[in-house]
Amino acid sequence: ALAHLRSIPRIVIDGGSAATREGARVAIATASFGVMAPGTVYRMDDVPLPLRPVVSSALPTDKEVLAALLAAL
């Protein structure tokens, strides 16, 4: 099953490590939320915790990339 899944072309939008982009036909690096971009995480009791960026980045956020792709369609 893993060999079959690896044979399927994939597009990766990711602010994580390069390992997640390995083998992708198209890889778009994004700003990691909570590190380079604001975001929200939820505790196990559904309480939202806002995250503020600690470093600046010229990379777009996941939301910006998806909005641009949607606009292009």
Predicted model as a PDB file, atoms N, CA, C, CB and O in Angstrom, pLDDT in the B-factor column:
MODEL        1                                                                  
ATOM      1  N   ALA A   1       0.820  -1.189   0.000  1.00 83.00           N  
ATOM      2  CA  ALA A   1       0.000   0.000   0.000  1.00 83.00           C  
ATOM      3  C   ALA A   1       0.870   1.261   0.000  1.00 83.00           C  
ATOM      4  CB  ALA A   1      -0.936  -0.007   1.205  1.00 83.00           C  
ATOM      5  O   ALA A   1       0.564   2.238  -0.683  1.00 83.00           O  
ATOM      6  N   LEU A   2       1.960   1.224   0.778  1.00 77.00           N  
ATOM      7  CA  LEU A   2       2.832   2.402   0.823  1.00 77.00           C  
ATOM      8  C   LEU A   2       3.465   2.681  -0.531  1.00 77.00           C  
ATOM      9  CB  LEU A   2       3.923   2.215   1.873  1.00 77.00           C  
ATOM     10  O   LEU A   2       3.588   3.839  -0.931  1.00 77.00           O  
ATOM     11  N   ALA A   3       3.861   1.648  -1.230  1.00 83.00           N  
ATOM     12  CA  ALA A   3       4.449   1.849  -2.559  1.00 83.00           C  
ATOM     13  C   ALA A   3       3.434   2.489  -3.498  1.00 83.00           C  
ATOM     14  CB  ALA A   3       4.945   0.510  -3.145  1.00 83.00           C  
ATOM     15  O   ALA A   3       3.783   3.367  -4.287  1.00 83.00           O  
ATOM     16  N   HIS A   4       2.187   2.055  -3.417  1.00 87.00           N  
ATOM     17  CA  HIS A   4       1.139   2.643  -4.251  1.00 87.00           C  
ATOM     18  C   HIS A   4       0.924   4.111  -3.884  1.00 87.00           C  
ATOM     19  CB  HIS A   4      -0.178   1.855  -4.101  1.00 87.00           C  
ATOM     20  O   HIS A   4       0.830   4.962  -4.769  1.00 87.00           O  
ATOM     21  N   LEU A   5       0.845   4.408  -2.605  1.00 78.00           N  
ATOM     22  CA  LEU A   5       0.644   5.793  -2.174  1.00 78.00           C  
ATOM     23  C   LEU A   5       1.809   6.678  -2.615  1.00 78.00           C  
ATOM     24  CB  LEU A   5       0.477   5.861  -0.648  1.00 78.00           C  
ATOM     25  O   LEU A   5       1.599   7.832  -2.988  1.00 78.00           O  
ATOM     26  N   ARG A   6       3.020   6.156  -2.577  1.00 80.00           N  
ATOM     27  CA  ARG A   6       4.181   6.935  -3.022  1.00 80.00           C  
ATOM     28  C   ARG A   6       4.144   7.206  -4.517  1.00 80.00           C  
ATOM     29  CB  ARG A   6       5.468   6.211  -2.666  1.00 80.00           C  
ATOM     30  O   ARG A   6       4.749   8.170  -4.985  1.00 80.00           O  
ATOM     31  N   SER A   7       3.445   6.370  -5.269  1.00 87.00           N  
ATOM     32  CA  SER A   7       3.389   6.559  -6.722  1.00 87.00           C  
ATOM     33  C   SER A   7       2.373   7.625  -7.137  1.00 87.00           C  
ATOM     34  CB  SER A   7       3.050   5.241  -7.401  1.00 87.00           C  
ATOM     35  O   SER A   7       2.365   8.047  -8.293  1.00 87.00           O  
ATOM     36  N   ILE A   8       1.533   8.059  -6.229  1.00 90.00           N  
ATOM     37  CA  ILE A   8       0.518   9.072  -6.529  1.00 90.00           C  
ATOM     38  C   ILE A   8       1.161  10.455  -6.458  1.00 90.00           C  
ATOM     39  CB  ILE A   8      -0.689   8.971  -5.540  1.00 90.00           C  
ATOM     40  O   ILE A   8       1.741  10.804  -5.430  1.00 90.00           O  
ATOM     41  N   PRO A   9       1.073  11.251  -7.525  1.00 92.00           N  
ATOM     42  CA  PRO A   9       1.657  12.599  -7.490  1.00 92.00           C  
ATOM     43  C   PRO A   9       0.998  13.439  -6.398  1.00 92.00           C  
ATOM     44  CB  PRO A   9       1.505  13.295  -8.862  1.00 92.00           C  
ATOM     45  O   PRO A   9      -0.214  13.374  -6.197  1.00 92.00           O  
ATOM     46  N   ARG A  10       1.810  14.228  -5.698  1.00 88.00           N  
ATOM     47  CA  ARG A  10       1.238  15.051  -4.635  1.00 88.00           C  
ATOM     48  C   ARG A  10       1.811  16.463  -4.672  1.00 88.00           C  
ATOM     49  CB  ARG A  10       1.497  14.413  -3.266  1.00 88.00           C  
ATOM     50  O   ARG A  10       2.919  16.722  -5.143  1.00 88.00           O  
ATOM     51  N   ILE A  11       0.982  17.355  -4.143  1.00 89.00           N  
ATOM     52  CA  ILE A  11       1.353  18.755  -3.957  1.00 89.00           C  
ATOM     53  C   ILE A  11       1.366  18.986  -2.456  1.00 89.00           C  
ATOM     54  CB  ILE A  11       0.357  19.748  -4.702  1.00 89.00           C  
ATOM     55  O   ILE A  11       0.418  18.621  -1.761  1.00 89.00           O  
ATOM     56  N   VAL A  12       2.428  19.585  -1.956  1.00 89.00           N  
ATOM     57  CA  VAL A  12       2.561  19.804  -0.519  1.00 89.00           C  
ATOM     58  C   VAL A  12       2.627  21.301  -0.241  1.00 89.00           C  
ATOM     59  CB  VAL A  12       3.819  19.086   0.039  1.00 89.00           C  
ATOM     60  O   VAL A  12       3.446  22.019  -0.816  1.00 89.00           O  
ATOM     61  N   ILE A  13       1.755  21.755   0.645  1.00 90.00           N  
ATOM     62  CA  ILE A  13       1.802  23.120   1.166  1.00 90.00           C  
ATOM     63  C   ILE A  13       2.140  22.955   2.632  1.00 90.00           C  
ATOM     64  CB  ILE A  13       0.431  23.923   0.943  1.00 90.00           C  
ATOM     65  O   ILE A  13       1.323  22.456   3.406  1.00 90.00           O  
ATOM     66  N   ASP A  14       3.352  23.374   3.027  1.00 86.00           N  
ATOM     67  CA  ASP A  14       3.816  22.999   4.354  1.00 86.00           C  
ATOM     68  C   ASP A  14       4.825  23.996   4.889  1.00 86.00           C  
ATOM     69  CB  ASP A  14       4.421  21.612   4.328  1.00 86.00           C  
ATOM     70  O   ASP A  14       5.689  24.489   4.163  1.00 86.00           O  
ATOM     71  N   GLY A  15       4.697  24.277   6.154  1.00 78.00           N  
ATOM     72  CA  GLY A  15       5.669  25.118   6.821  1.00 78.00           C  
ATOM     73  C   GLY A  15       6.611  24.313   7.675  1.00 78.00           C  
ATOM     74  O   GLY A  15       7.406  24.873   8.429  1.00 78.00           O  
ATOM     75  N   GLY A  16       6.530  22.995   7.563  1.00 71.00           N  
ATOM     76  CA  GLY A  16       7.360  22.119   8.386  1.00 71.00           C  
ATOM     77  C   GLY A  16       8.687  21.790   7.762  1.00 71.00           C  
ATOM     78  O   GLY A  16       9.261  22.576   7.008  1.00 71.00           O  
ATOM     79  N   SER A  17       9.155  20.627   8.090  1.00 70.00           N  
ATOM     80  CA  SER A  17      10.484  20.210   7.644  1.00 70.00           C  
ATOM     81  C   SER A  17      10.503  19.854   6.164  1.00 70.00           C  
ATOM     82  CB  SER A  17      10.962  19.023   8.463  1.00 70.00           C  
ATOM     83  O   SER A  17       9.462  19.637   5.543  1.00 70.00           O  
ATOM     84  N   ALA A  18      11.692  19.802   5.625  1.00 69.00           N  
ATOM     85  CA  ALA A  18      11.859  19.432   4.219  1.00 69.00           C  
ATOM     86  C   ALA A  18      11.470  17.983   3.982  1.00 69.00           C  
ATOM     87  CB  ALA A  18      13.300  19.665   3.773  1.00 69.00           C  
ATOM     88  O   ALA A  18      11.156  17.610   2.852  1.00 69.00           O  
ATOM     89  N   ALA A  19      11.485  17.158   5.022  1.00 73.00           N  
ATOM     90  CA  ALA A  19      11.140  15.743   4.873  1.00 73.00           C  
ATOM     91  C   ALA A  19       9.693  15.569   4.416  1.00 73.00           C  
ATOM     92  CB  ALA A  19      11.364  14.999   6.195  1.00 73.00           C  
ATOM     93  O   ALA A  19       9.388  14.624   3.689  1.00 73.00           O  
ATOM     94  N   THR A  20       8.807  16.457   4.826  1.00 71.00           N  
ATOM     95  CA  THR A  20       7.413  16.339   4.404  1.00 71.00           C  
ATOM     96  C   THR A  20       7.241  16.693   2.939  1.00 71.00           C  
ATOM     97  CB  THR A  20       6.525  17.230   5.256  1.00 71.00           C  
ATOM     98  O   THR A  20       6.281  16.263   2.299  1.00 71.00           O  
ATOM     99  N   ARG A  21       8.170  17.477   2.407  1.00 76.00           N  
ATOM    100  CA  ARG A  21       8.100  17.866   0.997  1.00 76.00           C  
ATOM    101  C   ARG A  21       8.840  16.899   0.085  1.00 76.00           C  
ATOM    102  CB  ARG A  21       8.662  19.256   0.817  1.00 76.00           C  
ATOM    103  O   ARG A  21       8.750  17.002  -1.138  1.00 76.00           O  
ATOM    104  N   GLU A  22       9.562  15.973   0.670  1.00 78.00           N  
ATOM    105  CA  GLU A  22      10.335  15.010  -0.114  1.00 78.00           C  
ATOM    106  C   GLU A  22       9.426  14.160  -0.993  1.00 78.00           C  
ATOM    107  CB  GLU A  22      11.161  14.111   0.809  1.00 78.00           C  
ATOM    108  O   GLU A  22       8.451  13.585  -0.509  1.00 78.00           O  
ATOM    109  N   GLY A  23       9.735  14.081  -2.252  1.00 80.00           N  
ATOM    110  CA  GLY A  23       8.973  13.262  -3.182  1.00 80.00           C  
ATOM    111  C   GLY A  23       7.752  13.941  -3.780  1.00 80.00           C  
ATOM    112  O   GLY A  23       7.079  13.359  -4.630  1.00 80.00           O  
ATOM    113  N   ALA A  24       7.455  15.162  -3.352  1.00 85.00           N  
ATOM    114  CA  ALA A  24       6.304  15.875  -3.896  1.00 85.00           C  
ATOM    115  C   ALA A  24       6.627  16.418  -5.282  1.00 85.00           C  
ATOM    116  CB  ALA A  24       5.879  17.018  -2.956  1.00 85.00           C  
ATOM    117  O   ALA A  24       7.756  16.836  -5.539  1.00 85.00           O  
ATOM    118  N   ARG A  25       5.638  16.414  -6.176  1.00 89.00           N  
ATOM    119  CA  ARG A  25       5.833  17.013  -7.499  1.00 89.00           C  
ATOM    120  C   ARG A  25       5.923  18.526  -7.386  1.00 89.00           C  
ATOM    121  CB  ARG A  25       4.690  16.617  -8.452  1.00 89.00           C  
ATOM    122  O   ARG A  25       6.706  19.165  -8.089  1.00 89.00           O  
ATOM    123  N   VAL A  26       5.119  19.095  -6.496  1.00 90.00           N  
ATOM    124  CA  VAL A  26       5.127  20.537  -6.251  1.00 90.00           C  
ATOM    125  C   VAL A  26       5.173  20.731  -4.743  1.00 90.00           C  
ATOM    126  CB  VAL A  26       3.867  21.253  -6.890  1.00 90.00           C  
ATOM    127  O   VAL A  26       4.396  20.114  -4.015  1.00 90.00           O  
ATOM    128  N   ALA A  27       6.074  21.580  -4.270  1.00 89.00           N  
ATOM    129  CA  ALA A  27       6.182  21.878  -2.846  1.00 89.00           C  
ATOM    130  C   ALA A  27       6.182  23.385  -2.655  1.00 89.00           C  
ATOM    131  CB  ALA A  27       7.461  21.244  -2.234  1.00 89.00           C  
ATOM    132  O   ALA A  27       6.986  24.098  -3.257  1.00 89.00           O  
ATOM    133  N   ILE A  28       5.276  23.863  -1.817  1.00 91.00           N  
ATOM    134  CA  ILE A  28       5.169  25.283  -1.533  1.00 91.00           C  
ATOM    135  C   ILE A  28       5.463  25.478  -0.055  1.00 91.00           C  
ATOM    136  CB  ILE A  28       3.759  25.844  -1.916  1.00 91.00           C  
ATOM    137  O   ILE A  28       4.710  25.013   0.801  1.00 91.00           O  
ATOM    138  N   ALA A  29       6.560  26.166   0.243  1.00 90.00           N  
ATOM    139  CA  ALA A  29       6.931  26.439   1.630  1.00 90.00           C  
ATOM    140  C   ALA A  29       6.101  27.602   2.152  1.00 90.00           C  
ATOM    141  CB  ALA A  29       8.447  26.750   1.752  1.00 90.00           C  
ATOM    142  O   ALA A  29       5.925  28.607   1.464  1.00 90.00           O  
ATOM    143  N   THR A  30       5.593  27.460   3.368  1.00 92.00           N  
ATOM    144  CA  THR A  30       4.789  28.509   3.986  1.00 92.00           C  
ATOM    145  C   THR A  30       5.344  28.845   5.364  1.00 92.00           C  
ATOM    146  CB  THR A  30       3.312  28.077   4.089  1.00 92.00           C  
ATOM    147  O   THR A  30       6.146  28.102   5.928  1.00 92.00           O  
ATOM    148  N   ALA A  31       4.901  29.976   5.890  1.00 92.00           N  
ATOM    149  CA  ALA A  31       5.292  30.391   7.239  1.00 92.00           C  
ATOM    150  C   ALA A  31       4.614  29.480   8.256  1.00 92.00           C  
ATOM    151  CB  ALA A  31       4.920  31.884   7.498  1.00 92.00           C  
ATOM    152  O   ALA A  31       3.417  29.213   8.154  1.00 92.00           O  
ATOM    153  N   SER A  32       5.367  29.011   9.221  1.00 88.00           N  
ATOM    154  CA  SER A  32       4.812  28.155  10.274  1.00 88.00           C  
ATOM    155  C   SER A  32       4.008  29.005  11.250  1.00 88.00           C  
ATOM    156  CB  SER A  32       5.939  27.387  11.020  1.00 88.00           C  
ATOM    157  O   SER A  32       4.505  30.002  11.773  1.00 88.00           O  
ATOM    158  N   PHE A  33       2.753  28.600  11.493  1.00 84.00           N  
ATOM    159  CA  PHE A  33       1.936  29.393  12.405  1.00 84.00           C  
ATOM    160  C   PHE A  33       2.460  29.222  13.827  1.00 84.00           C  
ATOM    161  CB  PHE A  33       0.440  28.980  12.316  1.00 84.00           C  
ATOM    162  O   PHE A  33       2.921  28.152  14.223  1.00 84.00           O  
ATOM    163  N   GLY A  34       2.371  30.319  14.580  1.00 85.00           N  
ATOM    164  CA  GLY A  34       2.877  30.311  15.942  1.00 85.00           C  
ATOM    165  C   GLY A  34       4.369  30.543  16.037  1.00 85.00           C  
ATOM    166  O   GLY A  34       4.892  30.773  17.127  1.00 85.00           O  
ATOM    167  N   VAL A  35       5.063  30.487  14.909  1.00 89.00           N  
ATOM    168  CA  VAL A  35       6.499  30.770  14.885  1.00 89.00           C  
ATOM    169  C   VAL A  35       6.752  31.968  13.981  1.00 89.00           C  
ATOM    170  CB  VAL A  35       7.309  29.530  14.399  1.00 89.00           C  
ATOM    171  O   VAL A  35       7.380  32.943  14.393  1.00 89.00           O  
ATOM    172  N   MET A  36       6.254  31.889  12.734  1.00 92.00           N  
ATOM    173  CA  MET A  36       6.453  32.957  11.753  1.00 92.00           C  
ATOM    174  C   MET A  36       5.163  33.691  11.400  1.00 92.00           C  
ATOM    175  CB  MET A  36       7.063  32.388  10.499  1.00 92.00           C  
ATOM    176  O   MET A  36       5.205  34.735  10.750  1.00 92.00           O  
ATOM    177  N   ALA A  37       4.032  33.163  11.817  1.00 91.00           N  
ATOM    178  CA  ALA A  37       2.728  33.759  11.496  1.00 91.00           C  
ATOM    179  C   ALA A  37       1.775  33.531  12.668  1.00 91.00           C  
ATOM    180  CB  ALA A  37       2.139  33.152  10.175  1.00 91.00           C  
ATOM    181  O   ALA A  37       1.924  32.559  13.407  1.00 91.00           O  
ATOM    182  N   PRO A  38       0.794  34.425  12.841  1.00 91.00           N  
ATOM    183  CA  PRO A  38      -0.169  34.200  13.920  1.00 91.00           C  
ATOM    184  C   PRO A  38      -1.051  32.995  13.613  1.00 91.00           C  
ATOM    185  CB  PRO A  38      -1.038  35.450  14.139  1.00 91.00           C  
ATOM    186  O   PRO A  38      -1.226  32.618  12.454  1.00 91.00           O  
ATOM    187  N   GLY A  39      -1.595  32.406  14.650  1.00 88.00           N  
ATOM    188  CA  GLY A  39      -2.480  31.255  14.473  1.00 88.00           C  
ATOM    189  C   GLY A  39      -3.220  30.957  15.758  1.00 88.00           C  
ATOM    190  O   GLY A  39      -3.114  31.700  16.734  1.00 88.00           O  
ATOM    191  N   THR A  40      -3.964  29.877  15.758  1.00 92.00           N  
ATOM    192  CA  THR A  40      -4.723  29.453  16.929  1.00 92.00           C  
ATOM    193  C   THR A  40      -4.594  27.955  17.082  1.00 92.00           C  
ATOM    194  CB  THR A  40      -6.209  29.866  16.818  1.00 92.00           C  
ATOM    195  O   THR A  40      -4.709  27.208  16.110  1.00 92.00           O  
ATOM    196  N   VAL A  41      -4.357  27.521  18.300  1.00 93.00           N  
ATOM    197  CA  VAL A  41      -4.408  26.096  18.625  1.00 93.00           C  
ATOM    198  C   VAL A  41      -5.508  25.912  19.660  1.00 93.00           C  
ATOM    199  CB  VAL A  41      -3.019  25.564  19.158  1.00 93.00           C  
ATOM    200  O   VAL A  41      -5.889  26.861  20.346  1.00 93.00           O  
ATOM    201  N   TYR A  42      -6.008  24.708  19.768  1.00 95.00           N  
ATOM    202  CA  TYR A  42      -7.075  24.420  20.717  1.00 95.00           C  
ATOM    203  C   TYR A  42      -6.615  23.392  21.734  1.00 95.00           C  
ATOM    204  CB  TYR A  42      -8.329  23.925  19.990  1.00 95.00           C  
ATOM    205  O   TYR A  42      -6.044  22.360  21.382  1.00 95.00           O  
ATOM    206  N   ARG A  43      -6.870  23.688  23.000  1.00 96.00           N  
ATOM    207  CA  ARG A  43      -6.579  22.727  24.057  1.00 96.00           C  
ATOM    208  C   ARG A  43      -7.552  21.564  23.939  1.00 96.00           C  
ATOM    209  CB  ARG A  43      -6.671  23.390  25.464  1.00 96.00           C  
ATOM    210  O   ARG A  43      -8.531  21.645  23.198  1.00 96.00           O  
ATOM    211  N   MET A  44      -7.293  20.508  24.648  1.00 96.00           N  
ATOM    212  CA  MET A  44      -8.155  19.322  24.618  1.00 96.00           C  
ATOM    213  C   MET A  44      -9.570  19.624  25.115  1.00 96.00           C  
ATOM    214  CB  MET A  44      -7.541  18.210  25.461  1.00 96.00           C  
ATOM    215  O   MET A  44     -10.502  18.884  24.801  1.00 96.00           O  
ATOM    216  N   ASP A  45      -9.741  20.703  25.887  1.00 97.00           N  
ATOM    217  CA  ASP A  45     -11.074  21.082  26.357  1.00 97.00           C  
ATOM    218  C   ASP A  45     -11.701  22.167  25.480  1.00 97.00           C  
ATOM    219  CB  ASP A  45     -11.002  21.564  27.803  1.00 97.00           C  
ATOM    220  O   ASP A  45     -12.588  22.897  25.924  1.00 97.00           O  
ATOM    221  N   ASP A  46     -11.232  22.269  24.226  1.00 95.00           N  
ATOM    222  CA  ASP A  46     -11.751  23.186  23.210  1.00 95.00           C  
ATOM    223  C   ASP A  46     -11.550  24.662  23.520  1.00 95.00           C  
ATOM    224  CB  ASP A  46     -13.193  22.935  23.019  1.00 95.00           C  
ATOM    225  O   ASP A  46     -12.267  25.501  22.975  1.00 95.00           O  
ATOM    226  N   VAL A  47     -10.616  24.995  24.360  1.00 97.00           N  
ATOM    227  CA  VAL A  47     -10.300  26.391  24.641  1.00 97.00           C  
ATOM    228  C   VAL A  47      -9.261  26.860  23.619  1.00 97.00           C  
ATOM    229  CB  VAL A  47      -9.774  26.572  26.111  1.00 97.00           C  
ATOM    230  O   VAL A  47      -8.180  26.279  23.526  1.00 97.00           O  
ATOM    231  N   PRO A  48      -9.585  27.919  22.842  1.00 97.00           N  
ATOM    232  CA  PRO A  48      -8.629  28.403  21.852  1.00 97.00           C  
ATOM    233  C   PRO A  48      -7.490  29.183  22.513  1.00 97.00           C  
ATOM    234  CB  PRO A  48      -9.338  29.282  20.819  1.00 97.00           C  
ATOM    235  O   PRO A  48      -7.701  29.943  23.458  1.00 97.00           O  
ATOM    236  N   LEU A  49      -6.296  28.975  21.998  1.00 95.00           N  
ATOM    237  CA  LEU A  49      -5.128  29.712  22.473  1.00 95.00           C  
ATOM    238  C   LEU A  49      -4.496  30.416  21.274  1.00 95.00           C  
ATOM    239  CB  LEU A  49      -4.097  28.758  23.185  1.00 95.00           C  
ATOM    240  O   LEU A  49      -3.973  29.764  20.370  1.00 95.00           O  
ATOM    241  N   PRO A  50      -4.546  31.747  21.271  1.00 94.00           N  
ATOM    242  CA  PRO A  50      -3.951  32.479  20.149  1.00 94.00           C  
ATOM    243  C   PRO A  50      -2.420  32.398  20.207  1.00 94.00           C  
ATOM    244  CB  PRO A  50      -4.413  33.960  20.161  1.00 94.00           C  
ATOM    245  O   PRO A  50      -1.820  32.442  21.281  1.00 94.00           O  
ATOM    246  N   LEU A  51      -1.816  32.279  19.041  1.00 93.00           N  
ATOM    247  CA  LEU A  51      -0.360  32.238  18.940  1.00 93.00           C  
ATOM    248  C   LEU A  51       0.124  33.465  18.185  1.00 93.00           C  
ATOM    249  CB  LEU A  51       0.114  30.939  18.240  1.00 93.00           C  
ATOM    250  O   LEU A  51      -0.460  33.851  17.173  1.00 93.00           O  
ATOM    251  N   ARG A  52       1.179  34.066  18.673  1.00 92.00           N  
ATOM    252  CA  ARG A  52       1.776  35.219  18.014  1.00 92.00           C  
ATOM    253  C   ARG A  52       3.109  34.799  17.402  1.00 92.00           C  
ATOM    254  CB  ARG A  52       1.968  36.401  19.012  1.00 92.00           C  
ATOM    255  O   ARG A  52       3.812  33.957  17.961  1.00 92.00           O  
ATOM    256  N   PRO A  53       3.456  35.377  16.266  1.00 91.00           N  
ATOM    257  CA  PRO A  53       4.753  35.032  15.665  1.00 91.00           C  
ATOM    258  C   PRO A  53       5.906  35.509  16.543  1.00 91.00           C  
ATOM    259  CB  PRO A  53       4.876  35.646  14.257  1.00 91.00           C  
ATOM    260  O   PRO A  53       5.835  36.568  17.168  1.00 91.00           O  
ATOM    261  N   VAL A  54       6.966  34.709  16.577  1.00 93.00           N  
ATOM    262  CA  VAL A  54       8.148  35.094  17.343  1.00 93.00           C  
ATOM    263  C   VAL A  54       9.283  35.563  16.432  1.00 93.00           C  
ATOM    264  CB  VAL A  54       8.619  33.925  18.202  1.00 93.00           C  
ATOM    265  O   VAL A  54      10.220  36.219  16.886  1.00 93.00           O  
ATOM    266  N   VAL A  55       9.193  35.226  15.155  1.00 93.00           N  
ATOM    267  CA  VAL A  55      10.167  35.700  14.164  1.00 93.00           C  
ATOM    268  C   VAL A  55       9.398  36.154  12.933  1.00 93.00           C  
ATOM    269  CB  VAL A  55      11.214  34.582  13.796  1.00 93.00           C  
ATOM    270  O   VAL A  55       8.277  35.704  12.693  1.00 93.00           O  
ATOM    271  N   SER A  56       9.992  37.035  12.165  1.00 90.00           N  
ATOM    272  CA  SER A  56       9.325  37.486  10.945  1.00 90.00           C  
ATOM    273  C   SER A  56       9.737  36.584   9.777  1.00 90.00           C  
ATOM    274  CB  SER A  56       9.672  38.976  10.642  1.00 90.00           C  
ATOM    275  O   SER A  56      10.788  35.944   9.804  1.00 90.00           O  
ATOM    276  N   SER A  57       8.886  36.554   8.761  1.00 91.00           N  
ATOM    277  CA  SER A  57       9.151  35.715   7.594  1.00 91.00           C  
ATOM    278  C   SER A  57       8.554  36.360   6.354  1.00 91.00           C  
ATOM    279  CB  SER A  57       8.580  34.292   7.794  1.00 91.00           C  
ATOM    280  O   SER A  57       7.509  37.006   6.416  1.00 91.00           O  
ATOM    281  N   ALA A  58       9.222  36.178   5.242  1.00 93.00           N  
ATOM    282  CA  ALA A  58       8.697  36.654   3.963  1.00 93.00           C  
ATOM    283  C   ALA A  58       7.802  35.602   3.316  1.00 93.00           C  
ATOM    284  CB  ALA A  58       9.847  37.024   3.017  1.00 93.00           C  
ATOM    285  O   ALA A  58       7.167  35.869   2.296  1.00 93.00           O  
ATOM    286  N   LEU A  59       7.749  34.397   3.910  1.00 94.00           N  
ATOM    287  CA  LEU A  59       6.914  33.326   3.345  1.00 94.00           C  
ATOM    288  C   LEU A  59       5.439  33.619   3.552  1.00 94.00           C  
ATOM    289  CB  LEU A  59       7.270  31.972   3.975  1.00 94.00           C  
ATOM    290  O   LEU A  59       5.068  34.213   4.564  1.00 94.00           O  
ATOM    291  N   PRO A  60       4.586  33.214   2.611  1.00 94.00           N  
ATOM    292  CA  PRO A  60       3.146  33.389   2.797  1.00 94.00           C  
ATOM    293  C   PRO A  60       2.613  32.375   3.809  1.00 94.00           C  
ATOM    294  CB  PRO A  60       2.402  33.246   1.449  1.00 94.00           C  
ATOM    295  O   PRO A  60       3.255  31.360   4.079  1.00 94.00           O  
ATOM    296  N   THR A  61       1.446  32.656   4.358  1.00 92.00           N  
ATOM    297  CA  THR A  61       0.800  31.693   5.248  1.00 92.00           C  
ATOM    298  C   THR A  61       0.050  30.654   4.411  1.00 92.00           C  
ATOM    299  CB  THR A  61      -0.171  32.411   6.236  1.00 92.00           C  
ATOM    300  O   THR A  61      -0.166  30.850   3.215  1.00 92.00           O  
ATOM    301  N   ASP A  62      -0.341  29.559   5.043  1.00 91.00           N  
ATOM    302  CA  ASP A  62      -1.148  28.554   4.352  1.00 91.00           C  
ATOM    303  C   ASP A  62      -2.418  29.193   3.791  1.00 91.00           C  
ATOM    304  CB  ASP A  62      -1.507  27.389   5.307  1.00 91.00           C  
ATOM    305  O   ASP A  62      -2.813  28.927   2.656  1.00 91.00           O  
ATOM    306  N   LYS A  63      -3.048  30.037   4.603  1.00 92.00           N  
ATOM    307  CA  LYS A  63      -4.291  30.700   4.190  1.00 92.00           C  
ATOM    308  C   LYS A  63      -4.077  31.555   2.953  1.00 92.00           C  
ATOM    309  CB  LYS A  63      -4.839  31.563   5.327  1.00 92.00           C  
ATOM    310  O   LYS A  63      -4.910  31.549   2.046  1.00 92.00           O  
ATOM    311  N   GLU A  64      -2.970  32.291   2.904  1.00 94.00           N  
ATOM    312  CA  GLU A  64      -2.678  33.135   1.744  1.00 94.00           C  
ATOM    313  C   GLU A  64      -2.451  32.298   0.482  1.00 94.00           C  
ATOM    314  CB  GLU A  64      -1.448  34.004   2.022  1.00 94.00           C  
ATOM    315  O   GLU A  64      -2.913  32.663  -0.599  1.00 94.00           O  
ATOM    316  N   VAL A  65      -1.743  31.181   0.622  1.00 95.00           N  
ATOM    317  CA  VAL A  65      -1.498  30.312  -0.526  1.00 95.00           C  
ATOM    318  C   VAL A  65      -2.808  29.712  -1.038  1.00 95.00           C  
ATOM    319  CB  VAL A  65      -0.508  29.192  -0.152  1.00 95.00           C  
ATOM    320  O   VAL A  65      -3.068  29.713  -2.241  1.00 95.00           O  
ATOM    321  N   LEU A  66      -3.628  29.203  -0.124  1.00 95.00           N  
ATOM    322  CA  LEU A  66      -4.901  28.609  -0.542  1.00 95.00           C  
ATOM    323  C   LEU A  66      -5.838  29.642  -1.153  1.00 95.00           C  
ATOM    324  CB  LEU A  66      -5.582  27.938   0.642  1.00 95.00           C  
ATOM    325  O   LEU A  66      -6.552  29.342  -2.110  1.00 95.00           O  
ATOM    326  N   ALA A  67      -5.840  30.873  -0.603  1.00 97.00           N  
ATOM    327  CA  ALA A  67      -6.682  31.940  -1.169  1.00 97.00           C  
ATOM    328  C   ALA A  67      -6.223  32.288  -2.589  1.00 97.00           C  
ATOM    329  CB  ALA A  67      -6.642  33.205  -0.267  1.00 97.00           C  
ATOM    330  O   ALA A  67      -7.048  32.510  -3.475  1.00 97.00           O  
ATOM    331  N   ALA A  68      -4.908  32.336  -2.800  1.00 96.00           N  
ATOM    332  CA  ALA A  68      -4.380  32.644  -4.128  1.00 96.00           C  
ATOM    333  C   ALA A  68      -4.720  31.529  -5.127  1.00 96.00           C  
ATOM    334  CB  ALA A  68      -2.855  32.851  -4.060  1.00 96.00           C  
ATOM    335  O   ALA A  68      -5.064  31.802  -6.277  1.00 96.00           O  
ATOM    336  N   LEU A  69      -4.623  30.288  -4.682  1.00 95.00           N  
ATOM    337  CA  LEU A  69      -4.991  29.161  -5.567  1.00 95.00           C  
ATOM    338  C   LEU A  69      -6.476  29.219  -5.910  1.00 95.00           C  
ATOM    339  CB  LEU A  69      -4.652  27.796  -4.898  1.00 95.00           C  
ATOM    340  O   LEU A  69      -6.854  29.008  -7.062  1.00 95.00           O  
ATOM    341  N   LEU A  70      -7.308  29.498  -4.931  1.00 96.00           N  
ATOM    342  CA  LEU A  70      -8.756  29.587  -5.176  1.00 96.00           C  
ATOM    343  C   LEU A  70      -9.065  30.735  -6.127  1.00 96.00           C  
ATOM    344  CB  LEU A  70      -9.527  29.776  -3.846  1.00 96.00           C  
ATOM    345  O   LEU A  70      -9.906  30.590  -7.015  1.00 96.00           O  
ATOM    346  N   ALA A  71      -8.404  31.864  -5.957  1.00 97.00           N  
ATOM    347  CA  ALA A  71      -8.627  33.013  -6.836  1.00 97.00           C  
ATOM    348  C   ALA A  71      -8.199  32.701  -8.270  1.00 97.00           C  
ATOM    349  CB  ALA A  71      -7.864  34.240  -6.314  1.00 97.00           C  
ATOM    350  O   ALA A  71      -8.805  33.175  -9.232  1.00 97.00           O  
ATOM    351  N   ALA A  72      -7.137  31.891  -8.393  1.00 96.00           N  
ATOM    352  CA  ALA A  72      -6.642  31.543  -9.726  1.00 96.00           C  
ATOM    353  C   ALA A  72      -7.573  30.573 -10.459  1.00 96.00           C  
ATOM    354  CB  ALA A  72      -5.252  30.935  -9.619  1.00 96.00           C  
ATOM    355  O   ALA A  72      -7.548  30.492 -11.687  1.00 96.00           O  
ATOM    356  N   LEU A  73      -8.379  29.852  -9.716  1.00 94.00           N  
ATOM    357  CA  LEU A  73      -9.334  28.933 -10.355  1.00 94.00           C  
ATOM    358  C   LEU A  73     -10.481  29.734 -10.885  1.00 94.00           C  
ATOM    359  CB  LEU A  73      -9.838  27.846  -9.370  1.00 94.00           C  
ATOM    360  O   LEU A  73     -11.410  29.172 -11.466  1.00 94.00           O  
TER     361      LEU A  73                                                      
ENDMDL                                                                          
END                                                                             
